[in-house]
Amino acid sequence: MRVGLYARVSTLDKGQDVDLQLRDLREYAKARGWEVFRGYVDEGQSGAKDRRPALDELLTDARRRKIDVVAVWRLDRLGRSLKHLIGLLDELHALGVGFISLGESLDFTTPAGRLMFHLLGAFAQFERDIIRERVKAGMANAKAKGKPIGRRPKIALGDLRTAVDLRGRGESIRGIAGVLGVSKSAVHKALLSPAVRDAEKSLGIPSADPVLQGPV
């Protein structure tokens, strides 16, 4: 069995040492009689990142069937997001590559370990279903209260004159957005649009750019 050893430390990991992680992993591999293909080390890399140089190399070697097992010192060395972890483990499982985490005593090369893998997947799916139901419930509640659902509307053509007029009188972007019931970005884009030119001329405002100069 050829094993790839993955180690990671971030800039926030005080007292963590990749050498310690690799030493423990090498001792474990030796005890199992496995050949260490190579170590993959990400230093100064956050576990929240889905893409990391050494992790990408590890996955590439797994896809090329250069390794049979991936071993990590602790599960959070591989990733901190449950969604990302399950995605990585799913891919390794599909490739027929085993997975070991020393800290949690996870061994997906055994029947019991593979059962644990499926349980983790079930928990991840349960979490996704809960989030989906919460979103649906929130939308239904908003609809029942008559609140708009989705993105806030853009400025209607008839409101452009009002927006330019208010801005010309020194009103802030936030204030105009509140009056019209739209987002600040919608007001900003509207004041820069070609359609505003005619409204500016009728109000005696030189151009759209000066209109945008003022309080936000």
N, C-alpha and C positions, 0 to 999 in steps of 0.2 A: 504494500500500500504506500503510495506516494502522498505525502501530506504537505500542504501549504500552510505556513504559520503566519497569521496576521496579527500585527501589533499596532497600537495607536496611542498617541498622547496629544492633547491639545495644549494651547498656551495657558489654559486655566487649570490644568491637572497638576496641582501642587504635589510634589513628592512622587509622582509617577515616573516610571523608568521603562523604556522599551526593552532594555537589556534584561531586566527582571522578567518581563513578560515572555520574551523569547527563550530565556533559560528554562523557565518552568514548562513551556511548551515543548522544548527539545527533550527535556527529561521525560515528559509524558509520552512523546513519540517513541523514544528509546525503549521505554517500558512496554509499549505495545508492539515493538518490533517493526515499526514503520520507518520508511525512508523519508527523510526531510528533503523535499524538493528544493525549497528555498523559503526565506523569510520575506514578508512584505510589510514594510514599515511606513506608516504615515505619521510624521512628527509635525506638531503645530497645526493639526487638522481637527476641526470640530466634528463630533459625531453626528451633528445635525445636518452636515453636508451629505447629499446623496452621492456626489461625485468626488472622489479623492484619488490622487495619482496611484498610490500603491494598491488601493482597493480595486481600481479599474484594471490594473495589471493582473491582480489575482483572479478576477472574473474572466479576463481574456484567456489566461492559462487554463482555467476550469473549462471554458468553452472549447478549448483546443485539446481537451482530455489529457493535459499534462499532469494533473493532480487528481487523486481519488478522494481526498478528504481535506476539509478546511478546518483548522483549529484556531480558536481565539482564547485569550486569557480570561476574558469576561465578556458577557454578551454586549454590554454597553461600549466595548471597544469596537465592535462591528457597526453599531448604530444606536441612536437614542430614540428614534421614532419607531413605534410599533409597526406602522404601515411600511416603512422602509425595510425594517428587519424581516418582516414576513415576505416582502417582495424578493429580498436577497435569498432567503431560505427556500422560497418557492422555486427560484431559478436553479439553485444548487440541486434541489431535489429532482427537478425535471432533467438535469444533466446527469443524474446518477452519482452526484458527488456528496459524500457524507459530511456531517458537521459536528464539531466538538466545541463545547464551551466549558473550560475547567471550573470557572467560578460557580456556575450553576449546576455543575455535574450533568450537563446535557450531552447526550451521545446519540446522534441520529443515525449511527451505523448499526444500532441494535433494534430489535422489534419494539422494545419499550420506548426507546428514543423516538422512533418513527411515530408511535402513538402520541407522544408528547408534541411532536411537530404538528400533527393534525389537530390537536387540542388548541395549540397556539393559533392556528389558522382559523379555527372556529371562533375563538375569542375575538380575533381581529374582525371577522365578518360580523359578529354580534355588535362590536363597537360601531362599525360602519352603519349597520341597520338602525341602531339607537340614534345616531347623528341624523340619519335620513328622516326618521320619524319626528325628531325634534324640529327639523326644518319645515316639514309638512305641517306640523301642529302650529308652528309660529306663523306660517303663511295663512293658514285657515283662520287663526285668531285675528290677524291683521285684516283679512278680508271681511270678517264678521263685524269689525269695528269701522269698516269703511276706509281703512288706510290703503294707500297705493302700494302695490307689490311690484318689485323689480326696480330698475333704475329710475331715478328721478327724471321727469320729462325735460326735454330741451325747451329753450325759449321759443314761444310761438311768434310768428311774424308780426302779429299785432302788438306784441309786448316789446319789440325792439325799440320803438320810439320812446316808450316809458323808460327802458333801461338807459338809453342814451341821455334822456332828459335828466334822470336822477343822477347819473354820473357827472353830467355837466354842472349840476348843482352841488357837487362835492360828496355825494353819497358813496359809501364804501361798497366794494364788490359783495361783501357779506350781507350788507343791508339790502342791496338790490335783489340778491338771491332770496332773501327772506320775504321781500315784498312779492316777488313773482312766483315763489314756491318752487325754485329750481336750485341746482347746485352752483357753487362758486365757479367751478370750471366751465359750466354751461354759460354763465354770464360773461366770463372772460373770452370764451370763443366767439360768442355772439357779438361782442363789442369789436372784435377784429374782423368780422365777416364782411364781405363786399356789400351785403344787403343793408348794412348800417350806414353806408356812405350818404344815401339820399336823406336819411333821417338826420344825419349830422348837418348837412347843408341847410335843411329847412330850419334847424335850430341855431344856425350860425356858428357851429362848432367846426374848426378848421379841418381836423382829421381824426381818425380812430385812435391813433397813437397817443395824442394828448389826453383823450378821454380816459385812457387806461392809467394815466399818471395820477396818482392820488391814493387815498386809503384803501387797503385791501379788506 
